[in-house]
Amino acid sequence: MSFSVTSLRPLARQPVSVARCFSTTTQRCFVPPDSPSYIRLPTPPQNEEKKTERVRGFLPVPRQIFHKRDGDRKTQPAYLEETAPEASWARNSNKHQKWRSKMANARRSNLELGLKSLWNRHSARETRQKFRSEQKNKRHLEAAQAPEREDDRLTRGSVFDSLLDTKVHSDPNRFALADQRRQEIQAAETVKKEARRDALMELYINASNFITTEAQLKEEIETVFSDDYFKSRMGGLWGAENAWGIHGAPLSFGEMLATSKKMSNKLIDITESEYDRSVKRQKKIAEEFTGGKME
C-alpha cells in the first residue's frame, strides 16, 4: 500500500470568516415583564364559531286562533259548515266540475284536520304551561315555608333578643316624669308672668312724664327750643350752650373702635363685657320707643 507525499502533509488551517455588524444600533435582547412576549405561550387556534346569518326584516306576530271566550268552537262541525259550506247544486255534470268538487272536499277536510291539530297543540301547550306554573308556585311556597337550614343558623350573625323585640314598652316612671315636667313648665310660666308684670310696672312708672296731649306737646316744644334751655339745665354755668355741653361730645370712630377692641384708655370700657354693651344698647332703643327712662 503506497501513500503519496501530499497526503502526509498536515492540513492547512482554513481562514474563518467572522460576520461583523456595521450597524451602530445595538440589538435589544431584554424583554420587560410588561411585554406580551415575556412568557412564551402557544398561539391559540382561530375561532371557528359559526355565527347565524342575519335575516333582514321581522316576522309578524302570530295570530291567536283560539280565543278564551270561544274555546274549541272552531273545531265543531257547525263552524266548519259555516266556514266552508257545501255547494247547493251538484257538480257531477262533467269531468271539470267533478275535479272542482273533489278539490273543495279536500280543502274542507284539510281545514277540519288543521283546526283539530292546532287545537290539540294549543291544549297541550296550555296544559304544559299550567303544569309548569303550578310546579313553580309550589316550589316557591315550599321554599318560603321551609324551616331554616342548619348551616344558615350556624353561620348567621348574632342578634340580641332585645333588638328583635320591636314592641314599644311603656316607661314605668312616665307619670313621675310627667308631673316633674308639668312643674317645670308651671315654674317657667310663673317666671315669665312675673317678668312681664315687672316690665309693665316699670313702663307705668316711666309713663308719668309721657306726652299724651297736643297742649303738652306744644309746651315741650317751647321749652326745648327756647334760647336758654341748655343754660337753665346746667344752672347757668358757662359753656353749656348746646347738647354737647350737657351730654358731652359724641364718640369718635377711633374711640368706638378702641372700645370694641378693648384698647380704650378708660378702665370702665376695658372691663366692660359685650353683654353689658348689648344691655345698654337695648335699653337705649327701648327708651327711644317708649319715650321714658328705662332703669
Secondary structure as GFF3:
##gff-version 3
##sequence-region A 1 295
A	DSSP	alpha_helix	5	8	.	.	.	ID=ss1
A	DSSP	three_ten_helix	73	75	.	.	.	ID=ss2
A	DSSP	alpha_helix	77	83	.	.	.	ID=ss3
A	DSSP	alpha_helix	95	145	.	.	.	ID=ss4
A	DSSP	alpha_helix	150	155	.	.	.	ID=ss5
A	DSSP	alpha_helix	161	164	.	.	.	ID=ss6
A	DSSP	alpha_helix	174	206	.	.	.	ID=ss7
A	DSSP	three_ten_helix	207	209	.	.	.	ID=ss8
A	DSSP	alpha_helix	214	224	.	.	.	ID=ss9
A	DSSP	alpha_helix	229	233	.	.	.	ID=ss10
A	DSSP	alpha_helix	243	247	.	.	.	ID=ss11
A	DSSP	alpha_helix	253	260	.	.	.	ID=ss12
A	DSSP	alpha_helix	267	271	.	.	.	ID=ss13
A	DSSP	alpha_helix	274	290	.	.	.	ID=ss14
###
